[in-house]
Amino acid sequence: MRHRSLPELFRELSERLHEVVSFDLANFALYDPQKHVMRIRVFEGKAPVLVPAEVAVDRSPGGWVWQHQKPLVLTHASDSGFPELQKLFEQRDIRTYCALPLTTAQHRLGSLGFGSSREDAYAEADLKFLTRVAELVALALENVIAGSALQEEKERLQILLQISIALSKAPDVASVFPSVSCLLRKLFHLDYTSITIWDQKENQFRQYAEDSHPDCSLIMAGPISGESPQRIAFLAGEGRVYRRKELQESNSPVAMSLLERGIQSLACFPLANRQGALGVLSVASSEAKAFVREDLNILRQVAAQLAGSLENQQAYQEIAALSERLRTEKLYLQDEIRSEHNFGEIVGESAPLKKVLGLVTTVAPSDTTVLILGETGTGKELVARAVHRMSSRKDASFIKLNCAAIPTGLLESELFGHEKGAFTGAVSQKLGRMELADGGTLFLDEVGEIPLELQPKLLRVLQDHEFERLGGTKTIRVNVRLVAATNRDLVKSVADREFRSDLYYRLNVFPVCMPPLRERGNDIPLLVRYFTQTFARRMNRTIETIPADAMEAMKQWHWPGNIRELENFVERSVILSDGRVLNVPLAELNQQTNSGSSSTLEMMEREHILRVLRETGGVIAGVRGAAARLGLKRTTLQSRMQKMGITRAEYEN
């Protein structure tokens, strides 16, 4: 006989046995090695009779036969001493009961029992025949059990394959975990499943993914404290099964929450890879004896698959973050290459400059915050770069941010970054300059232009070395050295309540004052020659001579725009030069010198307007614009600029 399942076999046997054996009641008692009980199924004719599904081995005639491997005949069945079946015998008037071992060459399966209402129904000759019948039934039973085991193993392998396919297609494990849990429920009675991840930075466990039956709703967001079952399995490095008693004894908040929702069994398996355990897979059931030995292997394989997917996910996230960082740093480097301030040395030998360089040499090896003060165009960024190159952070990034060149609404995002969806247009996560400068130096130019509402966040970074991205909740720790620069009088800004005093004192740890070019007269010839050769090479020209009268005129000019103005003037001269002699447009200097020799009020006003325009980055309107600083209306300022011949090139370079 070929049967696909035990119920099919039992049905057919109950029909066939009536043809060869006289009985009023027949039953199968199969041994369950996991629970050490006899599983009983009784047939009376063709209809099954309800009896206890499980009976202890020593309280069942079938258990006695399985243990002793001998036939057992009860001539007074109603007084058999087996209370679980005695009531059934009395109801059906069973007077004789015979049980025979179901045994093959490989397995001891259980027993086959027959009951009759006749006295002494089974004689010695009947026992021999029934023993032969039991042997044939045992063979059929073994084949069905083997076939069922193969079918169950096939189903388990199919489930493992489906889990593997689901994990391979998922962007992250959390998104597909409910599907994994659903597949596992095809094999086990599960009420709750979860993945717990070990957070090395926080030194604690965190719930990563959960899935629960509606009747066992349990969402445990956040950290998991105490000696939880997950922690014990994680530290042991092996799977653990907990029954109700063990859960009660653990006295863990997690265990108590599970017990309150009717959980009777819990299995925890470490999610381990080659480097160690990443977390724990937990499966829970309301069945008291769930997760027997045969179940542990498949759960261990699922845990291994989840561990591999989590490892791949972490690696992908790290690569993506590194790629984003490298991409962003590449953009910054490209911006630096295009920058006009790409010369590598500070040119000059004057005493004021040497004093500044001495201060730089002193402060650079430390991680102290440096505040560079000075007029616009004096080379504050070059000094900031010198501090970075002479520090222990020289091999890390030097990231700069001009606080005056970025709209107030975007400054926080540029400085601290933002999360996806933080504001309209934030279609992806962005790393801020602060995060990019981790391990290196952050240069904040025009730090005096940072709005008051953003200053506390910068102060927090200086104090605690941590911040959150715009729209985010995760605290990010950084190791950044801050170098700031400004051409504003921060003391006055503090007095006017435009700048926080606590932030000012945090920035003003080591101030460096840049001297204006008018105080570095001896450096002007050196700078003129340096700029001349730089621009000549860039334009593929050869300039060997600088006229003495031109050099003297440049030394006499007070250069209100400082080195930036001198650089632009020399570039203009190189462009005008056709031969080997620098063609300096002396008419510009003579005109400015003559008109400025009398220090007319108009000239002073013109220079004052230009200075304010440079400080505001060319912004005229608005609360922080040049018009507001000068106490003029926007239209009035524009009219005066037109009258004085002030062009955009003069204050934007």
C-alpha positions as CSV (number, residue, x, y, z in Angstrom):
1,M,0.0,0.0,0.0
2,R,1.2,3.5,-0.8
3,H,-0.1,6.4,1.2
4,R,0.9,10.0,1.4
5,S,0.1,10.6,5.1
6,L,-0.7,8.8,8.3
7,P,-4.5,9.7,8.3
8,E,-4.8,8.0,4.9
9,L,-3.0,4.9,6.2
10,F,-5.1,4.8,9.3
11,R,-8.3,5.1,7.3
12,E,-7.5,2.2,4.9
13,L,-6.1,0.0,7.7
14,S,-9.3,0.3,9.7
15,E,-11.2,-0.9,6.6
16,R,-8.8,-3.7,5.7
17,L,-8.3,-5.1,9.2
18,H,-12.0,-5.8,9.5
19,E,-11.6,-8.3,6.7
20,V,-9.0,-10.4,8.5
21,V,-9.4,-9.7,12.3
22,S,-12.5,-9.7,14.4
23,F,-12.6,-6.6,16.7
24,D,-15.0,-4.0,18.0
25,L,-12.3,-1.4,18.5
26,A,-8.9,-0.8,17.0
27,N,-6.2,1.8,17.9
28,F,-2.7,3.0,17.0
29,A,-0.4,4.2,19.7
30,L,2.7,5.9,18.2
31,Y,5.7,6.9,20.3
32,D,6.6,10.7,20.2
33,P,10.4,10.9,21.1
34,Q,10.3,14.7,21.6
35,K,7.6,14.6,24.3
36,H,8.1,11.0,25.4
37,V,4.4,10.2,25.1
38,M,2.2,7.8,23.2
39,R,0.0,9.6,20.5
40,I,-3.2,7.6,20.2
41,R,-5.8,7.3,17.4
42,V,-8.8,5.0,17.9
43,F,-11.1,3.6,15.3
44,E,-14.5,1.9,15.9
45,G,-15.4,0.4,12.5
46,K,-14.9,3.2,10.0
47,A,-15.5,6.1,12.4
48,P,-12.8,7.6,14.6
49,V,-13.5,7.8,18.3
50,L,-12.3,10.8,20.4
51,V,-9.8,9.8,23.1
52,P,-6.9,11.7,24.8
53,A,-4.4,12.5,22.0
54,E,-1.4,12.0,24.2
55,V,-0.9,9.5,27.0
56,A,2.2,9.0,29.2
57,V,4.2,5.9,28.2
58,D,3.7,4.2,31.6
59,R,-0.1,4.9,31.7
60,S,-0.8,3.3,28.4
61,P,-1.0,-0.4,27.3
62,G,0.6,0.7,24.1
63,G,3.4,2.3,26.1
64,W,4.0,-0.9,27.9
65,V,4.2,-2.9,24.7
66,W,6.5,-0.3,23.1
67,Q,8.8,-0.5,26.1
68,H,8.9,-4.3,26.5
69,Q,8.4,-5.2,22.8
70,K,6.0,-8.0,23.8
71,P,2.3,-8.6,23.0
72,L,-0.1,-7.7,25.9
73,V,-3.5,-9.3,26.4
74,L,-6.0,-7.8,28.9
75,T,-8.7,-10.4,29.6
76,H,-10.6,-7.9,31.9
77,A,-10.1,-4.7,30.0
78,S,-12.6,-2.7,32.1
79,D,-10.3,-3.3,35.0
80,S,-7.0,-2.9,33.2
81,G,-5.3,-0.4,35.4
82,F,-4.9,2.1,32.6
83,P,-7.3,4.9,33.5
84,E,-7.0,6.9,30.3
85,L,-8.5,4.0,28.3
86,Q,-10.6,2.3,31.0
87,K,-13.5,4.7,30.6
88,L,-13.5,4.0,26.8
89,F,-13.5,0.3,27.4
90,E,-16.5,0.6,29.8
91,Q,-18.5,2.7,27.3
92,R,-17.9,0.3,24.5
93,D,-18.2,-2.9,26.6
94,I,-14.7,-4.0,25.7
95,R,-13.9,-7.2,27.7
96,T,-10.7,-8.3,25.9
97,Y,-7.9,-6.1,24.7
98,C,-4.8,-7.1,22.8
99,A,-1.8,-4.8,22.0
100,L,1.0,-5.8,19.7
101,P,4.4,-4.0,19.0
102,L,4.7,-2.0,15.7
103,T,8.4,-2.7,15.1
104,T,10.7,-2.9,12.1
105,A,14.3,-3.7,11.6
106,Q,15.1,0.0,12.0
107,H,12.5,1.5,14.3
108,R,10.3,0.9,17.3
109,L,7.2,2.8,16.2
110,G,4.6,2.0,18.9
111,S,1.7,-0.5,19.1
112,L,-1.4,-1.8,17.4
113,G,-4.4,-2.6,19.6
114,F,-7.6,-4.6,19.2
115,G,-10.6,-4.7,21.6
116,S,-13.5,-7.2,21.6
117,S,-16.7,-7.5,23.5
118,R,-16.2,-11.3,23.8
119,E,-14.5,-12.9,26.7
120,D,-11.1,-14.4,25.9
121,A,-11.4,-13.2,22.3
122,Y,-7.7,-13.6,21.4
123,A,-6.2,-17.0,21.9
124,E,-2.5,-18.1,21.4
125,A,-3.2,-18.8,17.7
126,D,-4.8,-15.5,17.2
127,L,-1.8,-13.7,18.8
128,K,0.6,-15.3,16.2
129,F,-1.6,-14.2,13.4
130,L,-2.1,-10.7,14.8
131,T,1.7,-10.4,15.4
132,R,2.2,-11.0,11.7
133,V,-0.5,-8.5,10.9
134,A,1.3,-5.9,13.2
135,E,4.6,-6.6,11.4
136,L,3.0,-5.8,8.0
137,V,1.3,-2.7,9.4
138,A,4.6,-1.5,10.9
139,L,6.3,-1.7,7.5
140,A,3.5,0.3,5.9
141,L,3.7,2.8,8.8
142,E,7.5,3.2,8.5
143,N,7.2,3.9,4.8
144,V,4.5,6.6,5.4
145,I,6.6,8.2,8.2
146,A,9.7,8.2,6.0
147,G,7.7,9.7,3.1
148,S,6.2,12.3,5.5
149,A,9.7,13.2,6.8
150,L,11.0,13.6,3.2
151,Q,8.0,15.8,2.4
152,E,8.5,17.9,5.5
153,E,12.2,18.3,4.7
154,K,11.3,19.3,1.1
155,E,8.8,21.9,2.5
156,R,11.5,23.2,4.9
157,L,14.0,23.5,2.0
158,Q,11.5,25.3,-0.1
159,I,10.8,27.8,2.7
160,L,14.5,28.4,3.2
161,L,14.9,29.0,-0.5
162,Q,11.9,31.5,-0.5
163,I,13.5,33.3,2.5
164,S,16.8,33.5,0.6
165,I,15.1,34.9,-2.5
166,A,13.2,37.5,-0.4
167,L,16.3,38.7,1.4
168,S,18.3,38.9,-1.8
169,K,15.7,41.2,-3.4
170,A,15.1,43.5,-0.4
171,P,16.9,46.9,-0.1
172,D,17.1,46.2,3.7
173,V,16.3,43.4,6.0
174,A,13.7,45.4,8.0
175,S,11.5,45.9,5.0
176,V,11.2,42.2,4.1
177,F,11.2,40.8,7.7
178,P,7.4,40.5,7.9
179,S,7.5,38.3,4.8
180,V,10.2,36.2,6.4
181,S,8.1,35.8,9.5
182,C,5.1,34.8,7.4
183,L,7.1,32.1,5.7
184,L,8.3,30.8,9.1
185,R,4.6,30.6,10.2
186,K,4.1,27.9,7.5
187,L,6.4,25.7,9.5
188,F,5.8,26.7,13.1
189,H,3.1,28.1,15.2
190,L,4.5,31.6,15.8
191,D,3.0,34.5,17.6
192,Y,6.0,36.9,17.7
193,T,9.3,37.3,15.8
194,S,11.9,39.9,16.0
195,I,15.5,40.9,15.2
196,T,17.6,42.5,17.9
197,I,20.8,44.3,16.9
198,W,23.8,45.0,19.1
199,D,24.7,48.7,19.0
200,Q,28.5,48.8,19.7
201,K,28.6,52.6,20.0
202,E,25.8,52.7,22.6
203,N,26.8,49.3,24.2
204,Q,23.2,48.0,24.2
205,F,20.6,46.0,22.2
206,R,18.1,47.7,20.0
207,Q,15.0,46.4,18.3
208,Y,15.6,46.4,14.6
209,A,12.5,44.6,13.2
210,E,9.4,43.0,14.6
211,D,6.4,41.1,13.5
212,S,3.6,39.8,15.7
213,H,0.2,38.1,15.5
214,P,-2.7,40.5,16.1
215,D,-3.5,38.8,19.3
216,C,0.1,39.2,20.5
217,S,0.8,42.8,19.6
218,L,4.2,43.7,21.0
219,I,6.2,46.6,19.8
220,M,9.4,47.2,21.8
221,A,11.0,50.2,20.2
222,G,14.3,51.5,21.6
223,P,17.0,49.9,23.7
224,I,16.6,46.5,25.5
225,S,17.9,46.6,29.0
226,G,18.7,43.9,31.6
227,E,19.7,40.3,31.2
228,S,17.2,39.6,28.5
229,P,17.0,36.1,26.8
230,Q,18.4,37.8,23.7
231,R,21.4,39.0,25.5
232,I,22.1,35.6,27.1
233,A,21.9,33.9,23.7
234,F,24.1,36.6,22.2
235,L,26.8,36.2,24.8
236,A,26.7,32.4,24.7
237,G,27.0,32.4,20.9
238,E,24.5,29.6,20.5
239,G,20.7,29.1,20.2
240,R,18.6,28.9,23.4
241,V,15.0,27.7,23.9
242,Y,13.1,29.1,26.9
243,R,9.9,27.6,28.4
244,R,7.4,29.5,30.5
245,K,9.2,28.6,33.8
246,E,12.6,29.9,32.5
247,L,11.0,33.1,31.2
248,Q,9.5,33.7,34.6
249,E,12.8,33.0,36.3
250,S,14.7,35.4,34.0
251,N,12.9,38.4,35.5
252,S,13.6,40.4,32.3
253,P,11.2,43.1,31.1
254,V,11.2,41.5,27.6
255,A,10.3,38.1,29.1
256,M,7.6,39.6,31.3
257,S,6.1,41.4,28.3
258,L,6.0,38.1,26.3
259,L,4.4,36.2,29.2
260,E,1.7,38.8,29.6
261,R,0.7,38.2,26.0
262,G,0.4,34.4,26.5
263,I,3.9,33.4,25.1
264,Q,4.9,29.9,26.4
265,S,8.0,29.2,24.4
266,L,10.8,31.4,23.1
267,A,13.8,30.6,20.9
268,C,16.7,32.9,20.5
269,F,19.5,32.4,17.9
270,P,22.6,34.7,17.4
271,L,23.0,36.4,14.0
272,A,26.6,35.6,13.6
273,N,29.2,36.3,10.9
274,R,32.9,35.8,10.6
275,Q,33.6,38.9,12.7
276,G,31.2,37.9,15.5
277,A,27.5,38.2,16.4
278,L,25.5,41.1,15.0
279,G,22.3,40.5,16.9
280,V,19.7,37.9,17.7
281,L,16.7,36.3,16.0
282,S,13.8,35.6,18.4
283,V,10.7,33.5,17.7
284,A,8.0,33.0,20.2
285,S,4.9,30.8,20.4
286,S,1.9,30.4,22.7
287,E,2.4,26.6,22.5
288,A,4.0,25.2,25.7
289,K,6.4,22.8,23.9
290,A,7.1,24.6,20.7
291,F,10.6,24.5,19.0
292,V,11.6,20.9,19.5
293,R,15.0,19.5,18.4
294,E,14.1,19.1,14.7
295,D,13.0,22.7,14.5
296,L,16.3,24.2,15.8
297,N,18.3,23.4,12.7
298,I,16.0,25.3,10.3
299,L,15.8,28.2,12.7
300,R,19.6,28.2,12.9
301,Q,19.8,28.3,9.1
302,V,17.3,31.2,8.9
303,A,19.4,33.1,11.5
304,A,22.5,32.5,9.3
305,Q,20.7,33.9,6.2
306,L,19.5,37.0,8.2
307,A,23.1,37.5,9.5
308,G,24.5,37.4,6.0
309,S,21.9,39.8,4.7
310,L,22.5,42.2,7.6
311,E,26.3,42.1,7.0
312,N,25.7,42.8,3.3
313,Q,23.3,45.6,4.2
314,Q,25.8,47.2,6.6
315,A,28.6,46.9,4.0
316,Y,26.4,48.5,1.3
317,Q,25.5,51.4,3.7
318,E,29.2,51.9,4.6
319,I,30.2,51.9,0.9
320,A,27.3,54.2,0.0
321,A,28.2,56.6,2.8
322,L,31.9,56.5,1.8
323,S,31.0,57.1,-1.8
324,E,28.8,60.1,-0.9
325,R,31.6,61.5,1.3
326,L,34.2,61.0,-1.5
327,R,31.8,62.5,-4.0
328,T,31.2,65.5,-1.8
329,E,34.9,66.0,-1.0
330,K,35.7,65.8,-4.7
331,L,33.2,68.7,-5.3
332,Y,34.9,70.7,-2.6
333,L,38.3,69.9,-4.0
334,Q,37.2,71.0,-7.4
335,D,35.9,74.2,-6.0
336,E,39.3,74.7,-4.3
337,I,41.1,74.1,-7.5
338,R,39.0,76.7,-9.2
339,S,39.5,79.1,-6.3
340,E,41.4,82.3,-6.9
341,H,43.4,81.7,-3.7
342,N,45.2,78.6,-4.8
343,F,48.8,79.8,-4.1
344,G,50.5,77.8,-1.5
345,E,52.8,80.2,0.3
346,I,52.2,83.4,2.2
347,V,54.4,86.1,0.6
348,G,56.1,88.8,2.7
349,E,58.9,89.6,5.0
350,S,57.6,92.5,7.0
351,A,57.6,92.5,10.8
352,P,53.8,92.5,11.1
353,L,53.6,89.5,8.9
354,K,56.4,87.7,10.7
355,K,54.5,88.3,14.0
356,V,51.4,86.6,12.5
357,L,53.4,83.6,11.3
358,G,55.0,83.3,14.7
359,L,51.6,83.0,16.3
360,V,50.6,80.4,13.7
361,T,53.6,78.3,14.4
362,T,52.8,78.4,18.1
363,V,49.1,77.5,17.9
364,A,49.1,75.1,14.9
365,P,50.3,71.9,16.7
366,S,47.4,72.2,19.2
367,D,43.7,71.6,18.6
368,T,42.8,75.1,19.9
369,T,40.2,77.1,18.2
370,V,41.7,80.0,16.2
371,L,39.9,83.3,15.4
372,I,41.5,85.2,12.5
373,L,40.6,88.9,12.5
374,G,41.3,91.5,9.8
375,E,40.1,93.6,7.0
376,T,38.7,92.0,3.9
377,G,41.4,90.9,1.4
378,T,44.2,90.5,4.0
379,G,44.7,86.8,3.4
380,K,42.8,85.3,6.4
381,E,42.1,82.1,4.5
382,L,45.8,81.6,3.7
383,V,46.6,81.8,7.4
384,A,43.8,79.3,8.2
385,R,45.4,76.9,5.6
386,A,48.8,77.4,7.2
387,V,47.3,76.4,10.6
388,H,45.9,73.2,9.1
389,R,49.1,72.3,7.2
390,M,51.3,72.7,10.3
391,S,48.9,70.7,12.6
392,S,48.6,67.0,13.2
393,R,45.5,67.0,11.0
394,K,47.4,68.0,7.9
395,D,46.6,64.6,6.2
396,A,42.8,65.0,6.8
397,S,40.3,67.3,5.1
398,F,40.4,71.1,5.2
399,I,36.8,72.1,4.6
400,K,35.8,75.8,4.3
401,L,32.4,77.6,4.4
402,N,31.8,81.2,3.7
403,C,28.9,82.1,6.0
404,A,28.2,85.3,4.2
405,A,27.9,83.7,0.7
406,I,25.0,81.3,1.6
407,P,21.4,82.4,2.2
408,T,20.4,82.2,5.8
409,G,17.8,79.5,5.2
410,L,20.3,77.2,3.6
411,L,23.2,77.9,6.0
412,E,22.2,75.3,8.6
413,S,21.9,72.6,5.9
414,E,25.3,73.5,4.5
415,L,26.9,73.4,7.9
416,F,25.2,70.4,9.5
417,G,23.6,68.6,6.6
418,H,20.0,67.4,6.3
419,E,18.0,64.2,6.2
420,K,15.8,63.2,3.2
421,G,12.4,65.1,3.4
422,A,13.7,67.6,6.0
423,F,12.3,70.4,3.8
424,T,10.9,71.0,0.4
425,G,13.5,69.9,-2.1
426,A,15.5,67.7,0.2
427,V,15.2,64.6,-2.0
428,S,18.1,62.8,-0.4
429,Q,20.3,62.8,2.6
430,K,23.2,65.4,2.5
431,L,26.4,65.5,4.6
432,G,27.2,68.9,6.0
433,R,30.6,70.6,6.1
434,M,30.9,69.8,9.8
435,E,30.6,66.1,9.2
436,L,32.9,66.2,6.2
437,A,35.6,67.9,8.3
438,D,35.5,65.1,10.9
439,G,39.1,64.4,11.8
440,G,40.3,67.5,10.0
441,T,39.8,71.3,10.1
442,L,36.7,73.3,9.4
443,F,37.3,77.0,8.3
444,L,34.3,79.3,8.8
445,D,34.9,82.5,6.9
446,E,32.8,85.5,7.8
447,V,31.7,83.7,11.0
448,G,30.2,87.0,12.2
449,E,27.4,86.6,9.6
450,I,26.0,83.4,11.2
451,P,22.4,84.3,12.2
452,L,21.6,84.3,15.9
453,E,19.2,81.3,15.7
454,L,22.0,79.1,14.3
455,Q,24.7,80.2,16.8
456,P,23.6,77.8,19.7
457,K,24.0,74.8,17.4
458,L,27.5,75.9,16.5
459,L,28.2,76.5,20.2
460,R,27.1,73.0,21.0
461,V,29.6,71.5,18.5
462,L,32.4,73.5,20.1
463,Q,31.3,72.4,23.6
464,D,30.1,68.8,23.2
465,H,31.5,67.9,19.7
466,E,28.0,66.6,18.6
467,F,25.0,67.8,16.5
468,E,22.0,66.5,14.6
469,R,21.4,66.9,10.9
470,L,18.5,69.2,9.9
471,G,15.3,67.1,10.1
472,G,17.1,64.2,11.9
473,T,17.1,62.8,15.5
474,K,20.4,60.9,15.5
475,T,23.2,62.5,17.4
476,I,26.4,62.6,15.4
477,R,29.8,63.0,17.1
478,V,32.7,64.7,15.3
479,N,36.3,65.5,16.0
480,V,36.8,68.8,14.3
481,R,39.2,71.7,14.8
482,L,37.6,75.0,14.1
483,V,39.3,78.0,12.5
484,A,37.1,81.0,12.1
485,A,37.7,84.4,10.4
486,T,35.8,87.7,10.2
487,N,36.3,91.3,9.2
488,R,33.6,92.4,11.6
489,D,34.1,93.9,15.1
490,L,32.7,91.0,17.1
491,V,32.9,92.8,20.4
492,K,30.7,95.5,19.0
493,S,28.3,92.8,17.5
494,V,28.1,91.2,21.0
495,A,27.3,94.6,22.5
496,D,24.6,95.2,19.8
497,R,23.2,91.7,20.6
498,E,23.9,90.6,17.0
499,F,26.3,87.9,18.2
500,R,26.2,85.6,21.3
501,S,28.8,86.4,23.9
502,D,29.2,82.7,24.9
503,L,30.0,81.8,21.2
504,Y,32.4,84.7,20.9
505,Y,34.4,83.5,23.9
506,R,34.5,80.0,22.5
507,L,35.8,81.3,19.2
508,N,38.2,83.9,20.7
509,V,40.5,81.3,22.3
510,F,43.5,82.2,20.2
511,P,43.0,85.4,18.2
512,V,45.3,86.2,15.2
513,C,45.0,89.8,13.8
514,M,46.0,90.1,10.2
515,P,47.7,93.5,9.4
516,P,46.3,95.5,6.4
517,L,48.5,95.9,3.4
518,R,49.1,99.6,4.2
519,E,51.1,98.4,7.2
520,R,53.2,96.0,5.1
521,G,54.8,98.4,2.7
522,N,57.9,96.4,2.4
523,D,55.9,93.4,1.2
524,I,54.3,95.2,-1.7
525,P,57.3,94.7,-4.2
526,L,57.4,91.0,-3.2
527,L,53.7,90.6,-3.8
528,V,53.8,92.5,-7.1
529,R,56.6,90.2,-8.4
530,Y,54.8,87.1,-7.2
531,F,51.5,88.0,-8.8
532,T,53.2,89.1,-12.0
533,Q,54.9,85.8,-12.5
534,T,51.8,83.8,-11.5
535,F,49.5,85.6,-14.0
536,A,52.2,85.6,-16.7
537,R,52.6,81.8,-16.5
538,R,48.8,81.4,-16.6
539,M,48.5,83.6,-19.7
540,N,51.7,82.1,-21.4
541,R,53.5,85.4,-21.3
542,T,57.0,86.4,-20.3
543,I,57.4,89.5,-18.2
544,E,61.0,90.3,-16.9
545,T,60.8,93.9,-15.9
546,I,58.6,96.0,-13.6
547,P,59.2,99.8,-14.1
548,A,60.6,101.5,-11.0
549,D,58.1,104.4,-11.1
550,A,55.3,101.9,-11.4
551,M,56.6,100.0,-8.4
552,E,57.0,103.2,-6.4
553,A,53.4,104.3,-7.3
554,M,52.1,100.9,-6.1
555,K,54.0,101.3,-2.8
556,Q,52.5,104.7,-2.2
557,W,48.9,103.6,-2.8
558,H,47.1,102.7,0.5
559,W,45.2,99.7,-1.1
560,P,41.9,99.8,0.7
561,G,41.0,96.4,-0.7
562,N,44.4,95.1,0.6
563,I,46.0,92.1,-1.1
564,R,42.9,91.2,-3.1
565,E,42.9,94.7,-4.7
566,L,46.6,94.5,-5.4
567,E,46.2,91.0,-7.0
568,N,43.4,92.3,-9.3
569,F,45.4,95.3,-10.2
570,V,48.5,93.3,-11.2
571,E,46.3,90.8,-13.2
572,R,44.9,93.8,-15.1
573,S,48.5,95.0,-15.7
574,V,49.6,91.6,-17.1
575,I,46.6,91.6,-19.4
576,L,47.6,95.0,-20.8
577,S,51.3,94.0,-21.2
578,D,52.4,93.0,-24.7
579,G,56.1,92.7,-24.2
580,R,58.6,91.8,-21.5
581,V,57.9,94.9,-19.4
582,L,54.9,95.1,-17.1
583,N,52.5,97.7,-18.4
584,V,51.1,99.2,-15.2
585,P,48.0,101.5,-15.7
586,L,49.5,104.3,-13.7
587,A,46.7,106.6,-14.7
588,E,44.4,104.7,-12.4
589,L,46.8,105.1,-9.5
590,N,47.6,108.7,-10.3
591,Q,43.9,109.5,-10.6
592,Q,43.1,107.8,-7.3
593,T,46.2,109.2,-5.6
594,N,45.5,112.8,-6.7
595,S,41.9,112.7,-5.8
596,G,42.8,111.0,-2.5
597,S,45.7,113.2,-1.6
598,S,43.3,115.8,-0.2
599,S,41.3,113.0,1.5
600,T,38.1,114.5,0.3
601,L,34.9,113.6,2.0
602,E,33.6,112.1,-1.2
603,M,36.6,109.7,-1.4
604,M,36.3,108.7,2.1
605,E,32.6,108.1,1.6
606,R,33.3,106.0,-1.5
607,E,35.8,103.8,0.3
608,H,33.4,103.4,3.2
609,I,30.6,102.2,0.9
610,L,33.0,99.8,-0.8
611,R,34.2,98.4,2.5
612,V,30.6,97.7,3.7
613,L,29.7,96.2,0.3
614,R,32.6,93.8,0.6
615,E,31.7,92.9,4.1
616,T,28.1,92.0,3.1
617,G,29.3,90.0,0.1
618,G,27.7,92.5,-2.3
619,V,24.2,92.2,-0.7
620,I,22.5,95.6,-0.8
621,A,18.9,95.1,0.5
622,G,17.7,93.3,3.6
623,V,18.3,93.4,7.3
624,R,22.0,92.5,6.9
625,G,22.5,94.3,3.6
626,A,24.8,97.2,3.0
627,A,22.0,99.8,2.9
628,A,20.9,98.8,6.4
629,R,24.4,99.0,7.8
630,L,24.9,102.4,6.2
631,G,21.6,103.7,7.5
632,L,20.4,104.4,4.0
633,K,17.5,103.3,1.8
634,R,18.3,100.8,-0.8
635,T,17.4,103.2,-3.6
636,T,19.5,106.0,-2.0
637,L,22.5,103.7,-1.8
638,Q,22.1,102.6,-5.4
639,S,21.9,106.2,-6.5
640,R,25.1,107.1,-4.7
641,M,26.9,104.1,-6.1
642,Q,26.0,105.1,-9.6
643,K,27.1,108.7,-8.9
644,M,30.4,107.6,-7.5
645,G,31.0,105.1,-10.3
646,I,31.1,102.1,-8.0
647,T,31.0,98.9,-10.1
648,R,30.2,95.4,-9.1
649,A,33.7,94.3,-9.9
650,E,35.2,96.5,-7.2
651,Y,33.4,94.9,-4.3
652,E,32.8,91.3,-5.5
653,N,36.4,90.5,-6.2
